[in-house]
Amino acid sequence: MVKAIYPGSFDPVTYGHLDIIERASRVVDELVIGVLVNSAKKPLFSREERVELIRETTREFPNVTVQTFEGLTIDFARQNQARLIIRGLRAVTDFESEMQIAQTNHSIDPDIDTMFFTTSLEYAFLSSTIAKEVAYFGSDVSKLVPPVVEDAFRKKYDQ
Ligand code: ADP
């Protein structure tokens, strides 16, 4: 029984995240998406909104659930008895910090490993920040985020 967590800000969830979720859910038995609540950051979407958008867009995956967490990712993994942390790698620029985080986590708990999925080419440029910027200026985000997130942007930006 392989259980994994997929932590992130998901502000909001994009097709890049969903691609990783779909692929990871095929190789593990259970995948818990962890929405990080960081009091130092001011997200566009509240924790409830971020969770709801992920729930609505991952309904088709029976082994995927969503939770919020605060504090260290490694503690969230332990609380869930997960042995794997899933992360996505987009470009070389992600690599250095991701490697540092993975090594830190492994030194804290050697029983927990990080597994990386490289981004699908069509999403290599995509981040929540990019999606927010395109939506803010009223441009088409239909290739970046699912329709429920598009609607949520419209409401948020009053368009
Ligand atoms: P964080 O704030 O922790 O970077 P994000 O919500 O931005 O959280 O991303 C969560 C994870 O999803 C990270 O591992 C990130 O690299 C990955 N990710 C985000 N966008 C993409 C994408 N377009 N393709 C592949 N992985 C992605």
Residues whose N, C-alpha, C, O or C-beta is under 5 A from the ligand:
A	BS01	ADP	P7 G8 S9 F10 D11 G16 H17 R87 G88 L89 R90 T119 Y123 A124 L126 S127
